[in-house]
Amino acid sequence: MDILNMSDLQVSLIIIGIVIIIGVAIFNWIQHSRYRSKIESALDQKLDDALFEKNNNSKPHEPHERIEPQLNKDFFVKHAPKKDSLSARPLDVLTKENVADNYSDNQEYVIEPGIAESQPVLDEYNNLTNYIVIVSADAVIPSNQLNTLLQRKFDFNKPLVWFGQREKAGSWEEIAHTENTDYINLKGCLLLADRSGPISEIDLSIFRDTVQDFATQIGAEAKCPDIVPAHEQAIQLDKFCADVDVMIGINIISKDEGAFIGTKIRALAEASGFKLESDGLFKYRDENNQVLFTLTNYESEAFIPESMKALTTHGVTFLLDVPQVSNGEKVFDQMTHLAKIFSNTLGGIMVDDNRVPLSENGLSRSKQQLINIQNSMKENNIIAGSSNALKLFN
């Protein structure tokens, strides 16, 4: 009888234990669902945070004299300096007036009288950042000879774009193909510098000679700026670009030597609007498919789709390429907002490159430095995020 009573007691305790376990599991599931819904709701409204709204309501930053960026080395990640590059001074030479002074007989290459150059696509191509040549013919340029010229566009180690004009006072259009064309004037725009450095004097000379030979073959006139001042212009442009070529990084590292799981990183990134691309980076793009900022692994291993399930890491890094993004102030706010959500959700902390926690004051100072850099670019006729800037900082 005692044995039977003892068995009944054990069975009762087991049943009570099972009920408690099931209750705890249901409670945890409900809490997890509520927390996940809260996070997803925050992600869906990532632009509507107080920080972003505060800056939306702020007055536009007024133009000012150029401020040399005082970079916080603990927070900014600067591109490796180009060979022999020096600390750049303001681009005093990069004004239309000074360019005209430096280029012999080159005033007409800024805006030619009687030629409409109001198209936005052509406004980006000026001789502040490009070596510009003009080919003027009295008749339609033969398509086969034009095609031969266009096929050499990759021979000069810098991006080259050709525009055509169908009639003397007509508008310019970028030449996409040479079939059934009837251009009488051509304009070639060869970029003076990019992230690989300034164009060489040799490449400038080869391009000029190519254009002059082409003009001779078709019986046209070629107007080409002098090589020496153009090369000096390229060097000054490169120095300035090196000075403002900065990326902002926000690191999120795990606490107490813990690790973040790859599947959780990917789920959170994709819920936030990132897309994992073939180069191993999560990229956040705008409606025009322009990259605003990226999410990378804090460690050396790239984010490869096939390996995300097995991946663990001690941190992730948000990166914003300052010269390549327009409205950098707002983009910075957006990136910072997402970084805070990632930090809270993953259970990490936001730190600089020395693993020192980032404060709100530190973020504000870095944001102001970003504003100074982009204002400096604007004052020197280079708009951050424009097609011109994307070429210069490519």
FITORKOL-518572 format. One record per residue (C-alpha): residue in three letters; x, y, z. Coordinates in steps of 0.001 Angstrom, whole numbers. Layout:
> ALA,X,Y,Z
...
END
This chain:
> MET,0,0,0
> ASP,2859,2408,849
> ILE,4527,1520,-2420
> LEU,1308,2314,-4320
> ASN,883,5673,-2503
> MET,4501,6555,-3231
> SER,3967,5770,-6936
> ASP,885,7995,-7042
> LEU,2884,10844,-5503
> GLN,5669,10455,-8049
> VAL,3203,10440,-10909
> SER,1566,13593,-9569
> LEU,4906,15362,-9257
> ILE,5847,14363,-12785
> ILE,2566,15688,-14141
> ILE,2956,18954,-12216
> GLY,6538,19285,-13538
> ILE,5399,18757,-17120
> VAL,2652,21356,-16736
> ILE,5163,23874,-15337
> ILE,7634,23239,-18185
> ILE,4908,23647,-20808
> GLY,3742,26854,-19126
> VAL,7245,28309,-19087
> ALA,7754,27380,-22739
> ILE,4470,29033,-23752
> PHE,5345,32143,-21750
> ASN,8810,32381,-23379
> TRP,7312,31915,-26838
> ILE,4813,34734,-26223
> GLN,7564,37038,-24935
> HIS,9812,36200,-27888
> SER,6999,36891,-30361
> ARG,6263,40260,-28764
> TYR,9973,41201,-28749
> ARG,10434,40154,-32369
> SER,7373,42132,-33453
> LYS,8732,45156,-31625
> ILE,12119,44867,-33380
> GLU,10575,44361,-36826
> SER,8324,47353,-36244
> ALA,11358,49465,-35379
> LEU,13173,48260,-38486
> ASP,10220,49103,-40703
> GLN,10378,52685,-39412
> LYS,14139,53086,-39407
> LEU,14017,56665,-40669
> ASP,11569,57904,-38072
> ASP,13821,57910,-35055
> ALA,14263,60975,-32886
> LEU,17837,61512,-34043
> PHE,16818,61562,-37701
> GLU,13822,63806,-37104
> LYS,15941,66219,-35101
> ASN,18298,66690,-38010
> ASN,15477,66898,-40523
> ASN,14165,69875,-38604
> SER,17545,71540,-38362
> LYS,18402,74421,-40659
> PRO,20435,73657,-43774
> HIS,24128,74056,-43212
> GLU,25215,77406,-44585
> PRO,28236,77580,-46874
> HIS,31393,78647,-45100
> GLU,35078,78891,-45678
> ARG,36684,75523,-46151
> ILE,37410,73739,-42872
> GLU,40258,71260,-42929
> PRO,38777,68003,-41575
> GLN,40088,67309,-38082
> LEU,39609,63580,-38292
> ASN,39006,61515,-35203
> LYS,41403,58681,-35967
> ASP,39645,56444,-33462
> PHE,36407,56677,-35405
> PHE,37295,57347,-39013
> VAL,38843,54802,-41344
> LYS,40766,56657,-44033
> HIS,41729,55160,-47366
> ALA,45383,54338,-47791
> PRO,47170,57481,-49015
> LYS,48051,57536,-52643
> LYS,51709,57336,-53577
> ASP,53548,60610,-52984
> SER,50303,62358,-52014
> LEU,50583,65302,-49627
> SER,48069,66931,-47340
> ALA,45894,68779,-49817
> ARG,45247,72476,-49606
> PRO,41909,73968,-50708
> LEU,41436,73635,-54437
> ASP,42018,77289,-55216
> VAL,43122,76188,-58669
> LEU,39887,74320,-59237
> THR,37783,77286,-60227
> LYS,36718,78082,-63752
> GLU,38626,81353,-63678
> ASN,41919,79791,-62570
> VAL,41540,76831,-64878
> ALA,41141,79226,-67759
> ASP,44304,81043,-66643
> ASN,46278,77800,-66381
> TYR,45132,76411,-69718
> SER,46445,78397,-72628
> ASP,43623,79522,-74934
> ASN,41207,77374,-72952
> GLN,38451,79746,-71827
> GLU,36197,78443,-74588
> TYR,36409,74894,-73226
> VAL,34404,75810,-70147
> ILE,31231,76804,-71995
> GLU,31395,77397,-75698
> PRO,29433,80348,-77052
> GLY,26262,79307,-78785
> ILE,26373,75736,-77501
> ALA,23729,74572,-75052
> GLU,25316,72729,-72117
> SER,22503,72887,-69613
> GLN,21901,69148,-69624
> PRO,22603,67698,-66147
> VAL,24558,64805,-67641
> LEU,27024,67188,-69282
> ASP,27243,69608,-66366
> GLU,29192,66946,-64480
> TYR,31868,66930,-67187
> ASN,33805,70186,-66830
> ASN,37474,70970,-67043
> LEU,37723,71279,-63292
> THR,37889,67491,-63173
> ASN,38288,66480,-66819
> TYR,40658,67043,-69719
> ILE,38236,68184,-72419
> VAL,38823,68197,-76169
> ILE,36575,69496,-78935
> VAL,36447,68141,-82506
> SER,34563,70385,-84950
> ALA,33758,69200,-88489
> ASP,32027,70869,-91408
> ALA,30073,67715,-92279
> VAL,28725,64599,-90599
> ILE,31536,62490,-89129
> PRO,31628,59023,-90786
> SER,30322,56329,-88422
> ASN,33116,53877,-89174
> GLN,35833,56377,-88249
> LEU,33915,57533,-85179
> ASN,33578,53908,-84093
> THR,37355,53455,-84387
> LEU,37864,56460,-82121
> LEU,35349,55246,-79535
> GLN,36955,51814,-79403
> ARG,40051,53432,-77920
> LYS,38227,54890,-74915
> PHE,39901,52406,-72551
> ASP,43459,53119,-73732
> PHE,44175,56057,-71428
> ASN,43889,54496,-67930
> LYS,41114,56841,-66812
> PRO,37378,56969,-67616
> LEU,36614,58701,-70926
> VAL,33162,59816,-72111
> TRP,32326,61145,-75585
> PHE,29477,63536,-76389
> GLY,28140,64420,-79824
> GLN,26377,67406,-81333
> ARG,24181,66951,-84405
> GLU,23984,70620,-85399
> LYS,26012,73723,-84651
> ALA,23860,75214,-81907
> GLY,22215,71961,-80876
> SER,22384,70154,-77568
> TRP,25070,67659,-76638
> GLU,24256,63999,-76010
> GLU,26372,61148,-74715
> ILE,27331,58791,-77545
> ALA,26104,55322,-76627
> HIS,26583,53724,-80083
> THR,27706,54711,-83564
> GLU,24931,53216,-85673
> ASN,23065,55750,-87823
> THR,24772,58717,-86145
> ASP,25023,62134,-87732
> TYR,27290,64067,-85392
> ILE,29237,67055,-86676
> ASN,30935,67999,-83381
> LEU,32467,65818,-80672
> LYS,33482,66496,-77092
> GLY,35761,64084,-75224
> CYS,35971,64231,-71423
> LEU,38899,62336,-69871
> LEU,38890,62161,-66057
> LEU,41963,63742,-64473
> ALA,42115,61618,-61310
> ASP,40495,58793,-59378
> ARG,41393,56621,-56386
> SER,44320,55121,-58275
> GLY,45900,58588,-58531
> PRO,46200,61404,-61098
> ILE,46354,60759,-64808
> SER,49906,60592,-66120
> GLU,51356,63178,-68465
> ILE,52062,60372,-70939
> ASP,48406,59263,-71027
> LEU,47305,62865,-71549
> SER,49735,63213,-74431
> ILE,48594,59978,-76050
> PHE,44958,61045,-75797
> ARG,45676,64477,-77268
> ASP,47668,62971,-80140
> THR,44911,60434,-80798
> VAL,42307,63190,-81042
> GLN,44473,65374,-83263
> ASP,45218,62463,-85606
> PHE,41514,61633,-85799
> ALA,40642,65239,-86620
> THR,43267,65316,-89372
> GLN,41897,62105,-90918
> ILE,38345,63493,-91210
> GLY,39373,67039,-92114
> ALA,38106,68542,-88855
> GLU,39536,70962,-86284
> ALA,40700,69681,-82878
> LYS,40986,71953,-79845
> CYS,43058,70392,-77075
> PRO,44311,72062,-73865
> ASP,48045,72164,-73170
> ILE,49338,69028,-71468
> VAL,51568,70531,-68748
> PRO,48921,72687,-66997
> ALA,46371,69887,-67415
> HIS,48703,67478,-65628
> GLU,49311,70014,-62848
> GLN,45551,70309,-62542
> ALA,45300,66541,-62185
> ILE,47885,66535,-59376
> GLN,46057,69263,-57441
> LEU,42761,67446,-57888
> ASP,44308,64211,-56627
> LYS,45699,65941,-53530
> PHE,42315,67356,-52658
> CYS,40559,64028,-53233
> ALA,43095,62279,-50991
> ASP,42302,64791,-48253
> VAL,38554,64139,-48269
> ASP,38668,60427,-49143
> VAL,37301,59184,-45822
> MET,35055,56380,-44621
> ILE,33135,56379,-41345
> GLY,33023,53096,-39473
> ILE,30872,51963,-36546
> ASN,31863,48625,-35011
> ILE,29514,46436,-33000
> ILE,31353,43804,-30981
> SER,30083,41041,-28755
> LYS,30223,41271,-24988
> ASP,32404,39091,-22783
> GLU,34176,37412,-25722
> GLY,30880,35997,-26973
> ALA,30029,35546,-30640
> PHE,27324,36583,-33094
> ILE,25691,33853,-35158
> GLY,25725,34247,-38932
> THR,22078,33310,-39435
> LYS,20964,35929,-36921
> ILE,23131,38611,-38536
> ARG,21705,37809,-41962
> ALA,18094,37754,-40760
> LEU,18494,41089,-38999
> ALA,20342,42645,-41951
> GLU,17763,41576,-44514
> ALA,14905,42709,-42254
> SER,16629,46108,-42098
> GLY,16842,46474,-45881
> PHE,20364,45207,-46569
> LYS,21108,42786,-49392
> LEU,24025,40357,-49293
> GLU,25933,40748,-52567
> SER,28552,38677,-54361
> ASP,31505,40606,-52898
> GLY,30665,39399,-49397
> LEU,29139,42678,-48203
> PHE,25646,43548,-47060
> LYS,24740,46729,-48957
> TYR,22024,49218,-48129
> ARG,20853,50963,-51322
> ASP,18454,53818,-51990
> GLU,15619,53945,-54520
> ASN,18143,54755,-57260
> ASN,20194,51653,-56406
> GLN,23018,53816,-55031
> VAL,24881,52280,-52061
> LEU,24391,54380,-48921
> PHE,26433,52234,-46528
> THR,27580,48662,-46068
> LEU,27715,46019,-43348
> THR,30903,43978,-43165
> ASN,32401,41344,-40921
> TYR,34506,42815,-38112
> GLU,36815,39869,-38677
> SER,38609,39061,-41932
> GLU,36141,36458,-43228
> ALA,33643,37767,-45785
> PHE,29912,37195,-45551
> ILE,29379,34434,-48109
> PRO,25743,33262,-48519
> GLU,26691,29573,-48493
> SER,28664,29866,-45246
> MET,26413,32164,-43209
> LYS,24759,29225,-41412
> ALA,28049,28043,-39997
> LEU,29607,31471,-39463
> THR,30258,33020,-36077
> THR,32014,36336,-35498
> HIS,32903,38657,-32652
> GLY,31571,41721,-34431
> VAL,30212,43556,-37473
> THR,31097,46950,-38956
> PHE,28931,49607,-40605
> LEU,30812,51673,-43227
> LEU,29816,54944,-44919
> ASP,31912,56177,-47874
> VAL,31728,59956,-47338
> PRO,32522,61261,-50873
> GLN,30174,58783,-52550
> VAL,27013,59632,-50607
> SER,24785,62662,-51068
> ASN,22975,64081,-48029
> GLY,25621,62503,-45837
> GLU,24162,63969,-42648
> LYS,20877,62116,-43083
> VAL,22559,58927,-44243
> PHE,24799,59032,-41161
> ASP,21730,59322,-38933
> GLN,20115,56384,-40703
> MET,23217,54227,-40384
> THR,23666,55140,-36713
> HIS,20039,54296,-36004
> LEU,20420,50844,-37567
> ALA,23708,50300,-35743
> LYS,21933,50907,-32426
> ILE,19211,48421,-33336
> PHE,21823,45822,-34298
> SER,23696,46440,-31055
> ASN,20578,45982,-28928
> THR,19279,42978,-30844
> LEU,22586,41112,-31050
> GLY,23526,41990,-27489
> GLY,26672,43865,-28511
> ILE,28254,47251,-27892
> MET,29154,50058,-30312
> VAL,32882,50822,-30292
> ASP,35561,52626,-32287
> ASP,38592,50946,-33837
> ASN,40316,50914,-30444
> ARG,37332,49070,-28953
> VAL,36393,52139,-26913
> PRO,32600,52513,-26507
> LEU,31060,55219,-28692
> SER,29162,57964,-26889
> GLU,26477,60251,-28283
> ASN,28946,63127,-28112
> GLY,31458,61129,-30112
> LEU,28862,60329,-32756
> SER,27865,63992,-32956
> ARG,31460,65127,-33425
> SER,32010,62605,-36181
> LYS,28790,63655,-37864
> GLN,29953,67274,-37849
> GLN,33271,66246,-39387
> LEU,31346,64470,-42153
> ILE,29375,67672,-42780
> ASN,32610,69669,-42963
> ILE,34090,67279,-45510
> GLN,31054,67327,-47771
> ASN,30810,71132,-47540
> SER,34477,71370,-48487
> MET,33794,69207,-51535
> LYS,30851,71391,-52524
> GLU,32880,74586,-52188
> ASN,35403,73069,-54575
> ASN,32801,72196,-57206
> ILE,32613,68489,-56337
> ILE,29230,67429,-54948
> ALA,29356,64346,-52726
> GLY,27318,61521,-54227
> SER,27146,63097,-57697
> SER,28119,61117,-60771
> ASN,31260,63243,-60903
> ALA,32217,62278,-57329
> LEU,31461,58618,-58009
> LYS,34008,58685,-60828
> LEU,36632,60565,-58833
> PHE,36296,58238,-55852
> ASN,36111,54960,-57743
END
